[in-house]
Amino acid sequence: MKADDLHGLAPAVIATADVDMLRDDGEAYARKLMENGVNVKLKRYMGVPHPFVFMDAALKQAQECIQDSCDALKDAFTRG
């Protein structure tokens, strides 16, 4: 966040949790990347706390985040 120039960074996938004190920081970082021309996929998972991705046995948002992350990796490795 403190860097003046973020141009040229690799594409990013940023997942934030709705009930997380770090949510706004993650989303601000995503906006800064976008402003610097970086391809960013940002998604907020509603109603969940910071460690929600580890709760995939109980939370559909965690299952969705894991699938979204896998899809993004698959896309990144199969492009080009």
N, C-alpha and C positions, 0 to 999 in steps of 0.2 A: 504494500500500500504506500510505502514511503518513496518508492522509485518514481522519478519524474517521467520516465519513458518506458512503456511496456510494449511498444511495437515489436513485432517479430516473435512474440512468445507463441508457444504451441497452443492449439485449440484447448479449451477447458470445459469440463463439466462440473458445475457447482450445484450441490444439493444442500438446501438449508432446511432446518426444522422450525416449524412455526412457533413452538414454545421453547425457545432457546435464546439465552442472553447474547449469543454470538451471531445470531441470525442476521442482524443488520450489518455487521462487519463483513460477513460472507457476501451479502448482496451488494454492498458498496464496492467490494473488490471486483465482483462480476461487472458492475457498471463501469468501473475504471478500465478494466480489460477491454470492454466493448468500445469505450471512448477512444481507445488506442488501437482499434482495428482488429482486435483479437476475436476469433470466432468462439462464442461462449454459449453453452446451453445452461440456463439457470432454471431451477425448479425448486419451489418451496413446497414441502410436504406438510399439509395442514394438520393441526391438532396433536402433533407429536413432539417429544422432548429431544434434546441433543443426542442421546445414544440410541435413537429409535432404530437405526439400521441393524442393531444387534438383537432386536426384538421381532425378528421375522416370523417366528412361530406364532406370534399373537397379533401382529399389526400388518394390515394389508399395505399400508404406506411403506413399510420396510421392504416387503416383497416387491413392491413397485419400484422402489429406489434401487434395489439390487438388480432387478431386470433392466431398468433404465441404464444403469452403469455398465452392465454386460453388453447391452445393445450399442452403447457409445464406444466401448472397446472394440467390439466386432467391426463396427463401421470404420474406426481408425485403422485397424490392421488389414482390412480388405480393400481400402481405397488405393487407387493408383496401381 
